[in-house]
């Protein structure tokens, strides 16, 4: 076997979470920084917390707002059309509806 081909293994590598929690594991890196751990992860804590790095939530909310505005406009159009349909018809329109 070749010597010096495997990385150095640290028995007591420190894992440091963004919440401040620290614990030791075995790893090839001496210090590991993470964003979520078992103390702060929403699945384990039962909290609902969003980790939004690409502003996806904000994009989704703006799309929802535009969709709601579109629905309101469509409802107004339908109401206006109904009001227009209730207007008195010409003699030709009345005769055409009989057929």
Steps between C-alpha positions, in 0.01 A plus 500: 500500500604854438582716796376857553199470266230525765401835654576572863219387729411704810337301780376811682389732219286792621164566332377855561140592417369849421283478815812459714473127566830305493569129489784269401511240227765319299581671170771592254451869586597635839221762525166478316251791486133414433174697477259254667549233763277274709446779756371762255361301204123563458427128459639419844387815683145511360536865401424632156799699384602580145859499383475714189829571331378571145189707594276226364231571758479865398476404131221255580311763699521754216368238256211426736420872525497541120277195465255642753491834313433312176206315659353829624528654152337198341208511745448869423499427126242224541277730708527776240412254225194384695387860542551557129298188416207632704483810281205524259562308179443618150223350290755307296662345812159391630410337167838325478453351848170338395670274248 
